[in-house]
Amino acid sequence: MEYSVIVHDAEEGGYWVEVPALPGCYSQGETVEETLEHVREAIGLYIETLQDQGHPIPRDDEVVFKVSVAA
């Protein structure tokens, strides 16, 4: 499965990431690569917990684009 994630700069340094399709699924790291590695683990644990509790696994049907505007 694939999930869209949003990586943010953390105020204290490093990065934090959220998974919009999985409410409450967040992670963090010092580098983008580390942050993505950590969020993969978080997603896996999130899905494992849902499965253990008999809940359906949310799909990520979002398509994310960046658009440019004149400012």
C-alpha positions in Angstrom: 0.0 0.0 0.0 1.1 3.6 -0.5 0.1 6.6 1.6 0.6 10.3 1.0 2.7 12.0 3.7 3.3 15.6 4.4 6.8 16.6 5.7 7.1 19.7 7.8 10.1 21.6 9.1 10.1 21.3 12.9 10.6 24.5 14.9 13.3 22.9 17.1 15.1 21.5 14.0 14.6 18.4 12.0 11.3 17.4 10.5 7.9 16.0 11.4 5.5 14.1 9.1 1.8 13.4 9.0 -0.3 10.9 7.2 -3.6 12.5 6.2 -5.3 9.2 5.5 -4.4 7.8 8.9 -5.6 10.3 11.6 -3.1 10.6 14.4 -0.3 8.9 12.5 2.8 11.2 12.9 6.5 10.8 13.2 9.7 12.8 13.2 13.4 12.7 12.4 16.6 14.8 12.0 16.7 14.4 8.2 14.0 13.9 5.6 15.3 10.4 4.9 15.2 9.5 8.6 11.7 11.0 9.0 10.4 9.0 6.1 12.0 5.8 7.5 10.3 6.5 10.8 6.9 7.2 9.3 7.1 3.9 7.4 7.4 2.2 10.7 4.6 4.3 12.2 2.3 3.4 9.3 3.1 -0.3 9.7 2.3 -0.2 13.4 -0.9 1.9 12.8 -2.2 -0.7 10.2 -1.2 -3.6 12.5 -3.1 -2.1 15.3 -6.2 -1.6 13.1 -6.0 -5.2 12.0 -5.6 -6.5 15.5 -8.8 -4.6 16.5 -10.7 -5.8 13.5 -11.0 -2.3 11.9 -10.8 -1.7 8.1 -7.6 -0.4 6.7 -8.1 3.1 5.3 -7.1 3.6 1.6 -5.3 6.7 0.5 -7.1 7.9 -2.7 -5.7 11.4 -2.4 -3.7 12.9 -5.3 -1.4 15.7 -4.2 -0.2 18.4 -6.6 1.9 21.5 -6.0 0.7 24.6 -8.0 2.6 27.8 -8.6 1.0 31.2 -8.3 2.3 34.7 -8.9 2.9 36.6 -5.6 
